[in-house]
Amino acid sequence: MIRHLAIDDEQLRKYIRQNRICLGGNRKLKIFGLLRCSSGKRMKKENRVFFQSMEEAIREGYRPCGHCMKMEYQKWKNGFIQ
């Protein structure tokens, strides 16, 4: 997990190109989703964190976004993802 405040914009773009960052999350709400998600783009920079994989996000205690990851969210809601 990488906090947005810990890296600058140039480094962020580099990590995305290198696939070191694939998902974004909200640290306070414990929700993660796709980088292109409109909900994620509205969050405050100090609350934003980044993950390399869905497994990493779930291991950190985050749940899938109901907006951009509907199928994964339903699986989580029904107890198939823990």
N, CA, C and O atoms as a MOPAC input file, in Angstrom:
PM7 MOZYME 1SCF
protein

 N      0.85000 1    -1.17000 1     0.00000 1
 C      0.00000 1     0.00000 1     0.00000 1
 C      0.89700 1     1.23500 1     0.00000 1
 O      1.86000 1     1.32200 1     0.76300 1
 N      0.56500 1     2.18300 1    -0.86600 1
 C      1.30700 1     3.43300 1    -0.96800 1
 C      0.34700 1     4.59100 1    -0.72900 1
 O     -0.68900 1     4.68800 1    -1.38700 1
 N      0.68300 1     5.45500 1     0.19600 1
 C     -0.15400 1     6.64100 1     0.44100 1
 C      0.13900 1     7.69200 1    -0.61600 1
 O      1.29700 1     7.89500 1    -0.98100 1
 N     -0.88100 1     8.35700 1    -1.10700 1
 C     -0.73000 1     9.36700 1    -2.15700 1
 C      0.17100 1    10.51300 1    -1.70300 1
 O      0.93900 1    11.04400 1    -2.50400 1
 N      0.09000 1    10.89200 1    -0.46300 1
 C      0.91900 1    11.99100 1     0.03100 1
 C      2.39900 1    11.61800 1     0.09400 1
 O      3.25300 1    12.49800 1     0.20600 1
 N      2.70800 1    10.32800 1     0.02300 1
 C      4.10000 1     9.87500 1     0.13400 1
 C      4.85400 1     9.94000 1    -1.19600 1
 O      6.07700 1     9.80300 1    -1.21600 1
 N      4.14100 1    10.14500 1    -2.30300 1
 C      4.80200 1    10.19700 1    -3.60600 1
 C      4.34700 1    11.42400 1    -4.38200 1
 O      3.25200 1    11.94000 1    -4.15300 1
 N      5.19100 1    11.89300 1    -5.30400 1
 C      4.80600 1    13.03900 1    -6.13000 1
 C      4.11500 1    12.53900 1    -7.39900 1
 O      4.08200 1    11.33800 1    -7.66600 1
 N      3.56500 1    13.47400 1    -8.17900 1
 C      2.78200 1    13.11200 1    -9.35800 1
 C      3.61100 1    12.38300 1   -10.41500 1
 O      3.11300 1    11.46800 1   -11.07100 1
 N      4.85800 1    12.77900 1   -10.58200 1
 C      5.72600 1    12.12200 1   -11.57200 1
 C      5.98100 1    10.66200 1   -11.19000 1
 O      5.92200 1     9.76800 1   -12.03500 1
 N      6.26200 1    10.44100 1    -9.92400 1
 C      6.50300 1     9.08100 1    -9.42600 1
 C      5.22100 1     8.24500 1    -9.53800 1
 O      5.27600 1     7.05900 1    -9.86000 1
 N      4.08300 1     8.86300 1    -9.27400 1
 C      2.79800 1     8.17700 1    -9.38100 1
 C      2.57900 1     7.68800 1   -10.81100 1
 O      2.22200 1     6.52800 1   -11.01500 1
 N      2.78500 1     8.55200 1   -11.80000 1
 C      2.62300 1     8.15300 1   -13.19700 1
 C      3.59300 1     7.02800 1   -13.57300 1
 O      3.22900 1     6.10500 1   -14.30200 1
 N      4.80900 1     7.11000 1   -13.07700 1
 C      5.81600 1     6.07500 1   -13.33700 1
 C      5.36200 1     4.73100 1   -12.77200 1
 O      5.46100 1     3.71100 1   -13.45400 1
 N      4.86800 1     4.71700 1   -11.53900 1
 C      4.38600 1     3.48300 1   -10.91300 1
 C      3.20100 1     2.89500 1   -11.67800 1
 O      3.09700 1     1.67600 1   -11.81100 1
 N      2.31500 1     3.74100 1   -12.17500 1
 C      1.16400 1     3.26300 1   -12.94300 1
 C      1.64200 1     2.61400 1   -14.24200 1
 O      1.16000 1     1.54500 1   -14.61500 1
 N      2.58900 1     3.25700 1   -14.93400 1
 C      3.13300 1     2.68300 1   -16.17200 1
 C      3.83200 1     1.34800 1   -15.91500 1
 O      3.77200 1     0.44900 1   -16.75400 1
 N      4.48400 1     1.21400 1   -14.78300 1
 C      5.20100 1    -0.01600 1   -14.42700 1
 C      4.28300 1    -1.07700 1   -13.80000 1
 O      4.75400 1    -2.14600 1   -13.41100 1
 N      3.00000 1    -0.79500 1   -13.70000 1
 C      2.01100 1    -1.68300 1   -13.06200 1
 C      2.30700 1    -1.95300 1   -11.59400 1
 O      1.91400 1    -2.99100 1   -11.06100 1
 N      2.99700 1    -1.02700 1   -10.94000 1
 C      3.20600 1    -1.13300 1    -9.49700 1
 C      1.99300 1    -0.57500 1    -8.75400 1
 O      1.80400 1    -0.84500 1    -7.56800 1
 N      1.17300 1     0.20700 1    -9.46400 1
 C     -0.08300 1     0.72800 1    -8.93200 1
 C     -1.17500 1     0.39800 1    -9.93500 1
 O     -1.11000 1     0.82100 1   -11.08900 1
 N     -2.18300 1    -0.36000 1    -9.49700 1
 C     -3.28800 1    -0.75500 1   -10.37700 1
 C     -4.65400 1    -0.35200 1    -9.81800 1
 O     -5.62300 1    -0.23800 1   -10.56900 1
 N     -4.73000 1    -0.13700 1    -8.50800 1
 C     -5.99100 1     0.18100 1    -7.84000 1
 C     -5.78000 1     1.33200 1    -6.86500 1
 O     -4.68300 1     1.53000 1    -6.34400 1
 N     -6.84600 1     2.08300 1    -6.62900 1
 C     -6.80500 1     3.15900 1    -5.64400 1
 C     -7.80700 1     2.87800 1    -4.54500 1
 O     -8.79700 1     2.17700 1    -4.75400 1
 N     -7.54200 1     3.43200 1    -3.36800 1
 C     -8.44300 1     3.19800 1    -2.25300 1
 C     -8.59200 1     4.41500 1    -1.36500 1
 O     -7.79400 1     5.35100 1    -1.41900 1
 N     -9.63200 1     4.38100 1    -0.54500 1
 C     -9.88300 1     5.43200 1     0.42700 1
 C     -9.49500 1     4.89500 1     1.79800 1
 O    -10.10200 1     3.95100 1     2.30300 1
 N     -8.48200 1     5.50500 1     2.39000 1
 C     -7.92600 1     5.03500 1     3.66400 1
 C     -8.94300 1     5.09800 1     4.79000 1
 O     -8.96400 1     4.20900 1     5.64100 1
 N     -9.77600 1     6.10800 1     4.81800 1
 C    -10.75100 1     6.25600 1     5.91500 1
 C    -11.95100 1     5.32600 1     5.75400 1
 O    -12.43300 1     4.75600 1     6.73300 1
 N    -12.43300 1     5.17200 1     4.52500 1
 C    -13.61000 1     4.33000 1     4.28500 1
 C    -13.26800 1     2.86500 1     4.06900 1
 O    -14.15200 1     2.00800 1     4.09700 1
 N    -11.97800 1     2.56900 1     3.85200 1
 C    -11.50900 1     1.19900 1     3.60700 1
 C    -12.19100 1     0.59400 1     2.36900 1
 O    -12.65100 1    -0.54700 1     2.39800 1
 N    -12.24900 1     1.38400 1     1.27800 1
 C    -12.82000 1     0.95200 1     0.00900 1
 C    -11.74200 1     1.09400 1    -1.05600 1
 O    -10.97900 1     2.06000 1    -1.03300 1
 N    -11.66600 1     0.14100 1    -1.99600 1
 C    -10.73100 1     0.26800 1    -3.11500 1
 C    -11.46300 1     0.06400 1    -4.42900 1
 O    -12.50600 1    -0.58900 1    -4.47900 1
 N    -10.90100 1     0.63600 1    -5.50400 1
 C    -11.51300 1     0.49900 1    -6.81700 1
 C    -10.52200 1     0.79900 1    -7.92300 1
 O     -9.32800 1     0.97700 1    -7.68300 1
 N    -11.03600 1     0.84900 1    -9.12600 1
 C    -10.22000 1     1.11700 1   -10.30300 1
 C     -9.74800 1     2.56400 1   -10.30700 1
 O    -10.41000 1     3.44100 1    -9.75300 1
 N     -8.61000 1     2.80800 1   -10.92900 1
 C     -8.05600 1     4.16100 1   -10.97100 1
 C     -8.95100 1     5.11600 1   -11.75300 1
 O     -8.93900 1     6.31900 1   -11.49200 1
 N     -9.72500 1     4.60500 1   -12.70600 1
 C    -10.58100 1     5.45400 1   -13.51700 1
 C    -11.95500 1     5.72200 1   -12.89300 1
 O    -12.77400 1     6.42300 1   -13.48800 1
 N    -12.21000 1     5.18900 1   -11.73300 1
 C    -13.50500 1     5.33700 1   -11.05200 1
 C    -13.77700 1     6.79200 1   -10.70000 1
 O    -12.93100 1     7.46800 1   -10.11500 1
 N    -14.95600 1     7.26500 1   -11.05900 1
 C    -15.31000 1     8.66300 1   -10.77700 1
 C    -15.42200 1     8.91600 1    -9.27200 1
 O    -15.12500 1    10.01900 1    -8.81300 1
 N    -15.83900 1     7.93000 1    -8.51000 1
 C    -15.91800 1     8.08800 1    -7.05700 1
 C    -14.52500 1     8.26500 1    -6.46400 1
 O    -14.31700 1     9.09900 1    -5.58300 1
 N    -13.59200 1     7.48900 1    -6.94400 1
 C    -12.22000 1     7.55800 1    -6.44800 1
 C    -11.52400 1     8.85900 1    -6.81100 1
 O    -10.69100 1     9.35500 1    -6.05200 1
 N    -11.86000 1     9.40300 1    -7.95200 1
 C    -11.22700 1    10.64900 1    -8.38900 1
 C    -11.65400 1    11.83700 1    -7.53200 1
 O    -10.95900 1    12.85200 1    -7.49300 1
 N    -12.79400 1    11.71900 1    -6.84500 1
 C    -13.29400 1    12.82400 1    -6.02000 1
 C    -12.72300 1    12.84100 1    -4.60300 1
 O    -12.87500 1    13.83800 1    -3.89600 1
 N    -12.08300 1    11.78100 1    -4.18100 1
 C    -11.63200 1    11.72500 1    -2.78800 1
 C    -10.44200 1    12.65700 1    -2.54100 1
 O     -9.71100 1    13.02000 1    -3.46300 1
 N    -10.27600 1    13.02400 1    -1.30000 1
 C     -9.16600 1    13.89300 1    -0.91200 1
 C     -7.84800 1    13.14400 1    -1.02900 1
 O     -7.77100 1    11.94400 1    -0.76900 1
 N     -6.81900 1    13.87300 1    -1.42400 1
 C     -5.49800 1    13.28500 1    -1.61600 1
 C     -4.97700 1    12.64500 1    -0.32900 1
 O     -4.32500 1    11.60300 1    -0.37800 1
 N     -5.25800 1    13.25600 1     0.80800 1
 C     -4.74700 1    12.70800 1     2.06900 1
 C     -5.41300 1    11.37900 1     2.46000 1
 O     -4.88600 1    10.64900 1     3.29900 1
 N     -6.56300 1    11.06600 1     1.85700 1
 C     -7.24800 1     9.80000 1     2.13400 1
 C     -6.92600 1     8.72600 1     1.10700 1
 O     -7.28000 1     7.56400 1     1.30700 1
 N     -6.26500 1     9.08600 1     0.01100 1
 C     -6.04100 1     8.16100 1    -1.09400 1
 C     -4.80600 1     7.28900 1    -0.86900 1
 O     -3.74400 1     7.76600 1    -0.47100 1
 N     -4.98500 1     5.99300 1    -1.13900 1
 C     -3.88800 1     5.02500 1    -1.09900 1
 C     -3.94100 1     4.21600 1    -2.39200 1
 O     -4.96000 1     4.18600 1    -3.08100 1
 N     -2.82700 1     3.56300 1    -2.70800 1
 C     -2.74600 1     2.78600 1    -3.93600 1
 C     -2.30400 1     1.36100 1    -3.64100 1
 O     -1.55500 1     1.10800 1    -2.69800 1
 N     -2.78700 1     0.43100 1    -4.47000 1
 C     -2.46900 1    -0.98400 1    -4.33600 1
 C     -2.01400 1    -1.54500 1    -5.67600 1
 O     -2.37700 1    -1.03200 1    -6.73400 1
 N     -1.22200 1    -2.59700 1    -5.61700 1
 C     -0.78100 1    -3.26800 1    -6.82800 1
 C     -1.80000 1    -4.31900 1    -7.26900 1
 O     -1.92200 1    -4.60400 1    -8.46000 1
 N     -2.52700 1    -4.89300 1    -6.31900 1
 C     -3.47200 1    -5.95500 1    -6.66700 1
 C     -4.67800 1    -5.93700 1    -5.73500 1
 O     -4.66300 1    -5.33000 1    -4.66400 1
 N     -5.72000 1    -6.62700 1    -6.18500 1
 C     -6.92400 1    -6.76800 1    -5.37300 1
 C     -6.61300 1    -7.57700 1    -4.11400 1
 O     -7.14400 1    -7.28400 1    -3.04300 1
 N     -5.77400 1    -8.57300 1    -4.23400 1
 C     -5.40300 1    -9.39200 1    -3.08600 1
 C     -4.73000 1    -8.55400 1    -2.00100 1
 O     -4.99300 1    -8.73600 1    -0.81300 1
 N     -3.85900 1    -7.63200 1    -2.42000 1
 C     -3.18300 1    -6.75100 1    -1.46200 1
 C     -4.19900 1    -5.87400 1    -0.73100 1
 O     -4.12800 1    -5.71500 1     0.48800 1
 N     -5.14100 1    -5.30900 1    -1.48100 1
 C     -6.16100 1    -4.44000 1    -0.87700 1
 C     -7.01600 1    -5.20900 1     0.12900 1
 O     -7.28400 1    -4.71700 1     1.22500 1
 N     -7.43500 1    -6.39800 1    -0.24000 1
 C     -8.26300 1    -7.21600 1     0.66400 1
 C     -7.47000 1    -7.61900 1     1.89600 1
 O     -7.99800 1    -7.61200 1     3.00800 1
 N     -6.21100 1    -7.96700 1     1.70300 1
 C     -5.34500 1    -8.33000 1     2.83100 1
 C     -5.19800 1    -7.16300 1     3.81300 1
 O     -5.05600 1    -7.37700 1     5.01700 1
 N     -5.23200 1    -5.92900 1     3.29800 1
 C     -5.12700 1    -4.73100 1     4.14100 1
 C     -6.46500 1    -4.35300 1     4.78500 1
 O     -6.53300 1    -3.39000 1     5.54800 1
 N     -7.53000 1    -5.10800 1     4.48000 1
 C     -8.82300 1    -4.86700 1     5.11200 1
 C     -9.76100 1    -3.96300 1     4.33700 1
 O    -10.71800 1    -3.43800 1     4.90600 1
 N     -9.50600 1    -3.76800 1     3.04400 1
 C    -10.35100 1    -2.91800 1     2.20700 1
 C    -11.38100 1    -3.77200 1     1.48000 1
 O    -11.16300 1    -4.96300 1     1.25800 1
 N    -12.51100 1    -3.15600 1     1.10900 1
 C    -13.54600 1    -3.85300 1     0.35300 1
 C    -13.64700 1    -3.24000 1    -1.04400 1
 O    -13.26700 1    -2.08500 1    -1.23700 1
 N    -14.15700 1    -4.00400 1    -2.02400 1
 C    -14.30400 1    -3.47900 1    -3.38600 1
 C    -15.34600 1    -2.36100 1    -3.47400 1
 O    -16.31300 1    -2.34000 1    -2.71300 1
 N    -15.13900 1    -1.44500 1    -4.39900 1
 C    -16.05900 1    -0.33500 1    -4.65800 1
 C    -17.32400 1    -0.86900 1    -5.32400 1
 O    -17.24700 1    -1.65200 1    -6.27100 1
 N    -18.47300 1    -0.45200 1    -4.83600 1
 C    -19.74700 1    -0.86800 1    -5.42000 1
 C    -20.06100 1    -0.16600 1    -6.72200 1
 O    -20.97200 1    -0.57500 1    -7.44200 1
 N    -19.32600 1     0.87900 1    -7.03400 1
 C    -19.56800 1     1.65700 1    -8.25400 1
 C    -18.80600 1     1.07600 1    -9.44400 1
 O    -19.41300 1     0.80400 1   -10.48000 1
 N    -17.50300 1     0.88100 1    -9.32200 1
 C    -16.67900 1     0.47000 1   -10.46500 1
 C    -16.32500 1    -1.02100 1   -10.46400 1
 O    -15.83800 1    -1.54000 1   -11.46900 1
 N    -16.56300 1    -1.70500 1    -9.35600 1
 C    -16.24100 1    -3.13500 1    -9.25500 1
 C    -17.47400 1    -3.88800 1    -8.75500 1
 O    -17.43200 1    -4.56000 1    -7.72500 1
 N    -18.56500 1    -3.76500 1    -9.49900 1
 C    -19.85500 1    -4.29200 1    -9.04400 1
 C    -19.83900 1    -5.79100 1    -8.75600 1
 O    -20.37400 1    -6.23000 1    -7.73900 1
 N    -19.23300 1    -6.57500 1    -9.63700 1
 C    -19.21500 1    -8.03100 1    -9.42300 1
 C    -18.40600 1    -8.39600 1    -8.18500 1
 O    -18.83500 1    -9.22400 1    -7.38100 1
 N    -17.22400 1    -7.77300 1    -8.03000 1
 C    -16.39700 1    -8.05300 1    -6.86200 1
 C    -17.08100 1    -7.59400 1    -5.58500 1
 O    -16.98500 1    -8.25200 1    -4.54800 1
 N    -17.78100 1    -6.44600 1    -5.66500 1
 C    -18.51700 1    -5.93800 1    -4.51200 1
 C    -19.61400 1    -6.92700 1    -4.09400 1
 O    -19.77500 1    -7.20300 1    -2.90500 1
 N    -20.36500 1    -7.45700 1    -5.06100 1
 C    -21.41700 1    -8.42300 1    -4.74500 1
 C    -20.83900 1    -9.68800 1    -4.10800 1
 O    -21.41800 1   -10.24000 1    -3.17200 1
 N    -19.69000 1   -10.14300 1    -4.62300 1
 C    -19.03100 1   -11.30900 1    -4.02300 1
 C    -18.62800 1   -11.00500 1    -2.58700 1
 O    -18.81200 1   -11.83500 1    -1.69700 1
 N    -18.07400 1    -9.80900 1    -2.36100 1
 C    -17.67900 1    -9.40600 1    -1.00400 1
 C    -18.90500 1    -9.33600 1    -0.09600 1
 O    -18.88900 1    -9.82900 1     1.03200 1
 N    -19.95900 1    -8.71900 1    -0.60400 1
 C    -21.19500 1    -8.54100 1     0.18000 1
 C    -21.81700 1    -9.88400 1     0.56300 1
 O    -22.37400 1   -10.03600 1     1.65000 1
 N    -21.71400 1   -10.84600 1    -0.33800 1
 C    -22.28300 1   -12.17700 1    -0.08000 1
 C    -21.32700 1   -13.09500 1     0.67300 1
 O    -21.64400 1   -14.25800 1     0.92500 1
 N    -20.15300 1   -12.57000 1     1.03200 1
 C    -19.21900 1   -13.33300 1     1.85700 1
 C    -18.27300 1   -14.23300 1     1.10600 1
 O    -17.60200 1   -15.06700 1     1.71400 1
 N    -18.20000 1   -14.08400 1    -0.22300 1
 C    -17.28000 1   -14.92500 1    -0.99700 1
 C    -15.86400 1   -14.37800 1    -1.01000 1
 O    -14.92000 1   -15.12600 1    -1.26200 1
 N    -15.69600 1   -13.09100 1    -0.74300 1
 C    -14.37400 1   -12.47800 1    -0.64300 1
 C    -14.20600 1   -12.01800 1     0.78600 1
 O    -15.05900 1   -11.30900 1     1.31900 1
 N    -13.09600 1   -12.42300 1     1.42000 1
 C    -12.88700 1   -12.02300 1     2.81200 1
 C    -11.56000 1   -11.39700 1     2.99600 1
 O    -11.21400 1   -10.99900 1     4.10900 1

